Amino acid sequence: QVQLVESGGGLVQAGGSLRLSCAASGSIFSFNVMGWYRQAPGKQRELVALITSSDGSPNYADAVKGRFTISRDNAKNTLYLQMNSLKPEDTAVYYCYAAAGPDGVSYWGQGTQVTVSS
């Protein structure tokens, strides 16, 4: 059973930085793609960033381009999201996501709260 466990969320002032981590229970090589989504109160869950396993190329939502960086450490089976220049509108619960296998079975972490104060 795949488990994804996020950590690193918290309260930060606008302009500050946080780094989220997502530890996977198995080898992240087994995932076709990994990424981060977020959900703010009263809003739908939205994509923040994805990274493919084939070539490691990242994709970002326009709202975070130039401020967030997604990366992975294959040896530690961990996915990261470095968030810089944080804005109050980045406040949300951030979820780690992974898809595996030919059918792209999805897995989600439990979420970690990020709160950016103005």
C-alpha positions, 0 to 999 in steps of 0.5 A: 500500500502506497503512503504519501506523508507531507510535512513542512507546512506552517505559518509564515509572513508574506514574502517568506519561504517554506519547503514542503516534503512528501515522503513516499512509502516505496520507491518513487521510481514506481510513480509515473508522475508526482506533484503538489496540489492545493485547496483553499477554503471554499475553493476547488483543489488546484494543481500547483506543480508536477514532475515526471519520472521519465525525464524529471521535467517540471510543470507549474501553475501560472500563479506560482511560476518563478516562486515555487520549485518542485524537486525530488530526491530519488535516494530518499523517496521524497518529493519537495516543494520549495516555496519562496516569495509567499503571498496570502493567496498561497494560503491553502492545504497542500497535498502531495500526489502521485500516479503509478502504473499503466492506468495511472492509479492516483495516490494522495497524502493527507495534506499540510496546512500553509498559512501566509499572513499579510 
